[in-house]
Structures are given as structure tokens and as C-alpha cells.
Amino acid sequence: MLRFIALSGTISVTENLYVYEADGQMMVLDCGVGFPDLEMHGVDLVIPDFSYIVKNKEKLAGIVVSQGHEDHIGAIPFLLKEIETEIWAAPLVTGFLKDKLDEFGIKNYKINTFQPESAQFEVGPFRIQPFRVSHSVPDSCGFAIDTPEGRVFHVPEHKFDQKPADGRPFDLDRAKMLAGQKKVLFLASDCLGANKPGFTEGEAKIEDNMEGLMKNAPYAVFATAISSNIGRFQQMINIAHRLNRKVVLVGRSIQKKIEIAYDLGYIKIPHNIIITYHDSQRFKRNELFYIVSGCYGQVGSSLYRISLGEHDRVEVAEGDVLVFSADPAPPYSKESQDFVIDNLIDKGVDVHYYDLHEGLDEGIYVSGHGGQGDIVGLFKIVKPHYFIPIGGEIRYMKSYLDLAIDFGANPADIFRLKPGESVVFENGNAYLGERVMTKQVLVHGLGIGDVGKVVLGDRAVLGNEGVVVVVFKVSKGKKLAANPEIISRGFVFEKVNKELLSQAERRLSEQVKKKGKFDKASLHELGMNYLSNFFFQKTGRRPMILLVVVEV
């Protein structure tokens, strides 16, 4: 019997985490982070719920990683704080992981590095054979996995770009060989592009298109892309070299990932083209090319701070050119990206971005995810019996289902799984298995999972309605020693609304005096109920009310 569990990564494009179970053992495939939505005030990251894995850690044989984006590797440090296990990853992914684990202070780990062109390895009862796929980060892999129930294919993300910027195309020959050796039980594959007709365009043209926008720039040139997009950075460095500009890397994530990629031979850098912040002061602005992190406008990122004029070393000026080689793909990123773009334009920067000129495609970005042609092309190679869409949202899973049906699949053989749902494969048959209970796990600062719906609800009230603090001074005889003092923060401006607050103090005092003697519990209940109704009647708002009782 084989059980496939989608712990997360099926109804969103992030938090990829899948579990394979057979013969009493378990293998995890990918373990990525998600990003907070607009209601998650103050939250830094969203990570998968590891409860099931931790509960069954004695069964865990290891973690296999498909690629180096954060939504596939970003949660591994959090999991390794709770369990010990081995990891299997391609060379560049290994480099990214080592840097991340060191950053988190995790020392006791073992990463087994495999070569996508030829590797075979075993994780518990599973025999894994990777093959290279095209994506927006080098060393992205699909996997042929031999299980007790047969061979399955797991391809988290792919497109059929045979001339990618990193020079490492989809290994069609190996994929076809692996698919042709045995009948394939099921395919779990990327559905994010299932609404887009045709094939995703190749990356080769992007270099020429970006250069066309930059070559006549009168002053500094800036460019940004997701920090693991090594192929795009290679293109940017190529352009800078041809334009005789020095490159300044801005942002730790880009600096570290380019350094790792260079050390491993995944990027070629001309001698002395990359310079430091300090050395850049010796050059004119029209001799500089800045590669900046923060392509999604993340709060606190280098690009975000530059757009506000708050970066301590880099600033933009009127006449500079900035190219966004990224679209707002992660959920809820468009608002922050738009904010940064507006700020840059307001400073006189010539910004080229995803929806410039009402949809005119300047050819400065292509998706790492395949369109309908790429998805069906994979179907034709693998020819699976069963289909499982992953890495998208519900609407993309439905489009994937339609594509599979058009391909000839039986609708009953297509499983659209929500977080925690599973499929059991037994003697060639498949059926929905027991669901694993999962929840959102939110990370804020050093706290993991200590922010939940109640805390988020309180933060929403504080952010939208403000807070009112009420201080009662009570005598030992359980009577008010003075009128309560009301302090507003984020509710009303005290200087302008002084009379409103004074009126609230007087009326609340009258209500308490009518009651005579009281205890803290009854005083708290009276104060909360009265002020909540009073402020709503006067302002139409319900601030958070905090009551403090001081004995004098």
C-alpha cells in the first residue's frame, strides 16, 4: 500500500510539502514557506503544519528537495528544529540549504547531494531517480519514484524551455527513458499555468529586451528579480559587461545566492565587474548597474527601503532606469510591489514593470511555470493512470482536471487534494484516504505558532479601530477614589476629541457610583459593556478596551 499526503501546497502556490508512506516508513518531498495575507498583521512567514511528521518522526526516512525557491526549502530549518533526518538535494539547492541552515544556527544535519543527470538513491522503501526540468532556478528537478505499488512521477514545477538562461534545459531524454521503463501509476505535477494557453515562452529573449531598455540610460541602472533566479542574474551581469558598467549587489539574499552559484559554477562573472558599495563611490552614476533584492516590494527589503529613500548606502535619482524582471506571483504581493513602483516613479525613475502600457509586453519576464502546452506535454511523456494537481489554487486545479480529461483521463482518476487530504494506492486501485488535520502555523519574530486567529483578530481591531485604556483608581473600601482616566491610542486624537473622552469618563463614573461597592470582575464587565456601547453610539467604531484597576 502507498499513501500520498498533501500536507500543504495544493490550494496555494506556496508551502509545498508532500508525504509518501509505504511499508511503515515515510518520505517528505519539499518543505517550503508561504507568505502572509493582508489580514495577518505583523506575521513574517507562514509554514506548513509539521504535527503529523513530528508525531511519526520514527517513520521518517528523509526529505527530498526538488528546487531552491523558498516555497520549497524555506521551512526545512523549522522542521529540523523538531526532528533529525537526512536530506537529498541537487548541488545548487544544497548550497542554498547549507547557507539557510547555518543562518538558523542548525549544525547537526546531513545533506546528500545528487546529480540530476544520473543519480539513483533510496529513501526508505522509495527508489528515486531525478531528472532536470526547466524552471526559474537552476537544478530544479522532477522525480521518478519507485514505490511498492509502482513507479510514480512527482514534478513540482516545469516548463519545456530548451534554451534557458542557465544553460541547463529540461532533460527530455532522461524523462522519456524513465517514463518508458515502466507503467506510471500517478503523476503529481504543477497546475499553476493550467489557465494559460500554449507553452510558456523561453528566457533567451529577455536578455536582449532588458538591454534595449538599459543601453541608453543616462544615469544608474537598477534591476531586480527573485533572489534565487540565478539565470536572470547571469543575464543582468552579461548586459552590464557589454554596457561597460560595474555591478553592485544590493541585499544579503542576492549577494549570498550569487556567491554560492559562482562557487559551484552556475554563474560566470567577468573579472572585477562586481564591486562593493564603498568602491562604487569612485564611479559616475552612468557607470553603475545595481542588482537589488526585494522584487516583490517586501517591507524592509533593499528595494523597499530604496524606494522610500531610507537605504543607508544606495539611492535613486531622477533619470535612473529600473527593470522589474518579476511579476507579483506570490499571493498578496501586488499591493506592496505597486507601492514600491509608485514611490520610484515619483522620484523620477524610469520604471519598467509587469503591467506597463496597459499590458504591453516588454519581454522582461517569463514565468517559471508551464502553460497548458507544457502541462499536456508532460502528460504525453509520463502517460500516468492517475493525476494529482499540485502547486496551484483551486481554480488552477479545476483547469488541470479539464486538461487531463481532454487528454483522455477518467474524471474519477484525478484527485484534487486540499491540505491534509490523502490518496491511497493499493493493487492498482486508488481511493481517498484518511485526512490529516492541519492548521496554519504563523511565524512572527522568534515566535512559531504562538500567533493564531485570536491574536490576529486583536491585531485587526487594534489596526482598524485603535485601543482605549481605562484606569480606575479604587479605594480599599471598594469605591472609586476619582473619576476613571481614559487614554486613546489609534481611536480618536485626544487633543481634538477631548470632550468626547471627558464625557465618557463622567458617564462611566456615574454608572460605577450607582453600583456602590464592587469587585474587579464586576467593574471590568461594567466598564467594557458601557464604553463599548457609548463609543459605538458616538463614533460608529468599537475600539479595543483595556481596563486597569489600581488600588490607592
N, C-alpha and C positions, 0 to 999 in steps of 0.2 A: 504493500500500500504506500502511496505517495500523497503527501498533503502539501498544498501550496497555499500560503497565507499572505495576504496583502495587508501587512500591519499599517502601512500608510503609503501614499504615493499614487493612489488611484483616482481620487476626486480632486487632486490639486497637482500642479506641475512641480511640486517640491516635496520634501520629506520622504524621499524614496527609501523604502525598507520592506524587503520581502523575505519570507522564511520558507525553506524547503525542509520537510520532515520525512524520514523513512528509516526503517529498522531501528527505531528508538533513538535516532540522532537527528541533529538539526543543523542547517547551514543558513547563515544570513547572507543575503545578496544586497549590497548597498546599505548605507545608513546616513541619510542626509538631513539637513536642516530645512526649515521653512522660514517664512518672513511674516512679521506681524501685520494684521489688517488694521484698518483705520480705527477700530474700536479698542484695540489693545494698547491703551495708553501706557507709554514707558517701557513696553516689552521690547527686548533686544532680538530674540530669536524664538522660533517655535521648533521643538524637537519631537520626534516620534515617542510614543509611549512604549518604553522598553519592558514594562512589567512582565509580559509573557516570557520574554527571553531571560530575564533575571530569575524568574520563578523556575525556569527549566534550564538553568545555566549548565548543569551537569551533562545535559544532552548536546550542548553546543560544540560543534567540531571546528567552526571557524567562520570568518567573514570574507566574502569575495567582493571585490570592488570593481565596478565597470568603468569608471572615469573619474576625473579630478575636479568636477564642479562641486560647489558647496552643497547643493541639494542631493549629492550622492555620497560625500565624505564628511560633511561638516559636523554630524552628530556622533561620529565614531569616538572622539575624546570623551564625550559624556557617557557613552556606553562602557568604555574601558575603565571608567571610574567605578563601575559596579560589577564588572566581570573581567576575567582574564581569558584571552583566546588568541589564536593566530589569525593573521590577515594575509590575503593574497591580492596582489596588485601589480599592474604594469609599471615599468621603470619611472615614468614621469609622475604617475599617481603615487608611487612610493615616496618620491622626493617631496611632493606636496604634503603627504601624510606625516612624514617624519618631522617636517617643519611645524605642522599643526600640533602634533603630539608633544613636541618639545616646548612649544608655546604654552601648552596647558600643564606643563610640568609632569607629564606622564613618562616614566622611564622604563618600566617593565613591559615591553611589548615586543612582538616578533612579526616582522613583515616578510613574507616570502615573495620575491619579485619574479614575475614570469614574463616571457617574451610572447607577445600576441601572435607572432607568425608561426610558432611551432610548439608551444607549451602544451603539456598534458600534466594534470596533477589531481590528486584526490583529496577531498574534504569529507571525512567520514565515509558514508556509503556512496558519495557522489563523485563521479569522474568528470573533470572539467576540461574542455578544450576551447580556449578563447580564439577569437578571430577579430582582426582590426575592422572598425567601422569609421566612417567619416562623421565628425561632429565638430563642435566649435572649440574643442580642447583636444590636443594630441593624446594618443594612447587610449582613446575610447574603444571599448570592446563590447562585442556580443559574445554569448557563450552557448556552446553545445554541451548539454549536461546529461550524462548517462545516469539514470536512476533505476531502482529496482523495477519500475513499471515501464521503462523505455527511455528513449532519448527525447529531451525537450530542448527548446531554444529560448533563451532569455536575451532580448535585445532592447535595453532600456531606451536608447536614442540612436538614431542613424539617419543618414541621407546618402544618396549614391553620387557623391561628388568625387570624380576621379582625378581632379586637379586641385586639391585643397591647398590652402596657404602653407600648411605644414609639410606638404610633400608626401604625406602618408595616406593614400586613398583607401577606400573600402576594399578589403581583401575578398573580392568576389570568388576567386578560385578556391580559397580555403573554405569559405562559407558554403559554396556549392558542393564541395567534396564532403564536408561534414553532414550536410543535409541529405546527400545522396547515399551515404553509407547505410543508413537505417531509416525506417519509417519514423516520422516525428510525431510524438504523442500530442504535444501542445506547443504553441508559440505565445510567449508573453512579450509584447512589444509596444513601442511608443505610439500613442494615439494623438499627440498634441497637434499634428498637422493634418488631421483627418478631414478638416473642413476646407483645405486649400487644394484646388485642382492642380494637376500636373506635378512636376518634380521641383523640389527646392533648387534654386539657382546655385551655381558654383561660386567659389570665393575668388577665383583668379582675377576677375574684372574689378574687384573692389580696390585693388592697389592703384590701378590707373585712374579710377574715378576719384579717389581721395587725393591723389597727386594733382589732378586737374583743379581741385578746389584750393589747393595749398600753394601751387607753384608761383602764383602772383601775389601772395600775401605780403603786404608792405612791412609788417612787423612780426611779432611772435606767432608761432603756430602751436595750437593745442589739439590733442586728440585723446579720446577716451574709449575704452572697451572693457568688458568684464575681465577681471584680473587674471583669470585662467586661460584667456583666449590668446595663447602663445602665437598661433599663426597670424593673428591680426597684428600683434606687436612686431612680428617679423616684417610684415608689410610696411608698417609705420617706420621702422628703422631703415628699410630699403629706400623709402621715399626721402627720409631725412638725409641719407647718404647722397642721393642724387641731387638734392637741393642744397648740398653743402651746409647743412645745419647740424649743430651739436644737439644731442638728445639729453634731456633732463628727466629722470624718472621721479614722479611725484606720488608718494603714497607707499607705505610699507608693503602692502599686499602685492603691488606690481613689482616693486624692487625685488622682493624675495622670490616671486614666481619666475621672473625673468632670469634671476641669478641661478635658480635651480635648473631651469630649462637650458641655460647656456652650459652649465657644468655637465649636463647629461647629453649635450649635443643636439638639442631640439630647436635651437635658435642660433643663427650666425650673426655675430656683431662685429662690424668693421673696427679696426684698431683705433682707439682714442675717440670714438664717436660719442660715447656716453660720458658725461661729465657730472660733477657734483653741483649742488646749489651754490657753494662758495665759488667754484670756478666759473659758473655761468655769469657772475658779475663782470667778468672781463670781456664779455661778448656783447655785441649790439643785439637788440631785440629781433632784428630780421635775420639773425644767425642762429636762432634757438628754436627747438622743437620740443615741446613738453608732452610727455605721455603721462596722463593723470588718472588716478583711481577714483571711483565714485560715479560710474556711468549711469547708475540708476538714481542719482541725486540723494543717496543715503545721508541722513542727517549726521553731521560730524565728519563725513568723508572729505578727502582733499578737495575734490571739485566743489562740493557744497560750501566749504569754507572760502575757497577762491571766489565763488560767485557772490559771497557776502562781503568780500574784501577783508576777511578775517584770517587768511592764511599768513603765517609768520614769515614765509620766505618767497612766496610766489604771488604775483598779482597780474591781472589782465589790464589791458589798456585799449582805448578806442582804436579800431583798425586791426586788432588781432583777429585771427581766424581760429575757430574751434569746431572740430568734427566729432559728432557722436556716432561711433560705429557700434551702436547698440539700440535696440528698441525696448520699450517698457514691458518686457515679457513677464517678470515676476509679478504676482498679484499685488495690486495697490501701489506699484512703483511709479505709475504715470504722473500722479499728483506731485510727487517730490521731484521727478525729472523735469516736469513743466516749470516748477518753481525755480530750479536752478537755471533753466534755459531763459526764462523771463529776466532773471537778475543779470545774466551775462549780456543779453541783448540790450538791456537798459544801460549797461556800461559801455555800449558801443562796439561790442564784439560781434563779428560776422559768424553766426552760429548755424551750422548745418546739422539737422536732426531728422527724426523719423517721419514727421508729417509736414515737412516744409513744402510750401507752394501747393497746399491742398491736395496732397497725395502724390505729387510729382516725385518719382523715384530717382534719387541722385546716385543710387547704386553704391552706397557707403556701408551697407549692412545686408547680410543674408542670414536667415535662421539656421541654427544647427539642427533643426528638426525637419524630417522629411515630410513632403506633401503627400497627396493621395497616390501619386505615381510611385513614390518611394515606398509607401506602406504596402501597396499591392505588389510592387516588385519584390519585396521581402516575402510576401505570401507565396509568390511563384517559385522562389528559391527553396523555401522551407517545406511548403505543402503540408501543413500540420492538420491533424484531425480536429483538435480543439484550439480555440483562440481566447486570449486574455488581454484586453487593452490595459495599458498602464501609463503612468506619467502624464495624465491629462486631467480634464474635468469631465463632468457628467455629459455635457453636450458633445465633447470630442469622443467619448466612449460610444455614444449613440452613432456618430458618423462612422467610427471604426467598425461597429457592428454592421452598418449598412454596406460598407466596403467588403467585409468578409462574406456577407450574404450574396452580394453580386459576384464575388469570386467563386461561389458555389457552396459555402458553408451552410450547415443546418443551424437555424437560429438557436436551437437548444444546445448547440456545441460552442456557443460564445458566452463567456462568463464576464459580466461587468461587476466587479467587486468593489464594495465600499470598505473603508478601513476596518480591519479585523475579520473580514469575511474570508472564507477559505474554500478551496475546491479539493475534493478527494478523488484520486485516480486509483482504480483497482480493477485488475484483469481487463484492461482496455476500456472500461467504463468510467464515467465522471459524474460527480454529483456534488452539490453544495455541502460543505462540512460544517462543523460547529463553529460558531462565531467567537472570536476572541474579543473580550471587552477592551476598548481603548478609549483614551481621552486625550485632549490637548495638554501638552506639557510646555509651559511658558518659561523662558529664561529672562531674568532681569538682573543685571549685575552678577553677583555671586549666587543669587538665589535660583534654584532649579525646582520648578513645580510648586513654589510657595505663592505664586500668583495665580488665582483662579477666577471663576465667574464673580464671586462676591467682591474680591479686590478690584477687578476690572469695573464692576458696577459702581463701586465707591469712587474710583478714579474718574469715571464718566460723569458722575454727579459733581465732583469737585471741578472738573474741567468745564462743564456746561453751566452749572448753577452756582458754584462757589461754596464757601463754608461760613457759618456763623458760630462763633464761640460765645457761650453764655456763662458768666462767672457768678455763682451765688455765694454770698458771704452769710454764713449761718451761725447764730449764737449757740452756746451749749444748751440753751433751753429749746432748741429746735425751732427757732424763729428767725426770720430774716433780720440781719443786722443793718442792711442797707438795700437800696434798690439793686436788682441784678445789673451787671455790666455786660453789654452786648458789643462784640467786636466782629466786624465784617472783613472777610478776605475773599475777593473774587465774586462777591454777591452784589453789593452796591458800594459806591465810593462814599466813604464815611463823611468827608467834608461836605459833599453836595447833599447827601441824604441823612444828615444829622438828625433832623426832626423825625424821620421815619424810625430810626433806631431808638431815639429817646422815647417816642410813643410806645414802641414795643417794650422798652424797659418798664415804663409806668404801668402799662396794662398787665404785663406779666406779674409785676409786683402785687397789683391788686388781686389777681387771681390766687396767688400764693397766700396772701394775707387772709382771704376768705376761708382758706382751708385750715388756718390756725397752725397747730403743730403737725409735723410731717416727718417721714424718714427719707433717706436718699432715693430709694426706689420710687416712691410716690412723687417726689419732687421732680425726678427725671422724667417720669411719664407725663406729668402735667406740663412741664416746660416744653417737651418735644411736641406734644399734641397741639398746645395752644400756639406756639410760634410757627409751626408748620402751616396751620390754617391761616394765621394772621399774615404771614409773608405772602402766601399764595393769593389771598384776597387783595392785598395791596400791590403786588408786583406781577402776579401770574407765574411766579417761579417758586421752586422748592429747593432751597439750599440745604446742604448737609448741616445738621445742627449738632454741636458738641457741647455738652453741659459739664461744668466743673463746679464742685461743691467744696468750699473752703470754710473750715470751722475757725471762728475768731473768738 
